[in-house]
Amino acid sequence: MQNVQLWGETLRLLVELAGTIAFALSGILEAARKRLDAVGVCAVGFLAAFGGGTLRDLLLDQRPFFWVRHVELLWGVLTLCVLAMLFLRSHHFALTERAIQWPDALGLGLFAATGVHEALVLDLPLLVAVLMGIITGVFGGVLRDVVCNQIPSAFNDH
């Protein structure tokens, strides 16, 4: 039984890690597309990566926040920001809307799953679990888009 719990916790952390990386990339790519400086790239990357989970943790009264419990995620996103800036500058990629949609879609799906899981672990009603999934999956991208001065892609109908 303990092996199953350990395996489940490891799987949840891996999903959270993959979602964090995917959303951080979507934020970094959008910030680079908007030609933000290094501070802007890091800020947008962090907002996209941690915004939805932070709002989820606030609403579920979970302390400390998931990114405080797992500070290695902060270091990972910071490293990803620096590496991405160096890579994008040296290769002069033309960033398109389509390039941002892939990590955004992946992050949305993975974070929706973790949001639902966190609510179910707390034995909350199914409707609340679904809403926590939506909030966790969507809010980081909404913050990214608002800071980058555009209509959030999650609210756009095309």
KAHUSUL-V856855 format. One record per helix or strand. SS is the DSSP state (~ for helix, > for strand). FROM is the first residue (numbers start at 1). TO is the last residue. Records with the same first field share a line. If there is no record, write none. Layout:
SS->FROM-TO + FROM-TO
This chain:
~->2-33 + 38-59 + 66-69 + 71-91 + 97-121 + 126-147 + 153-155
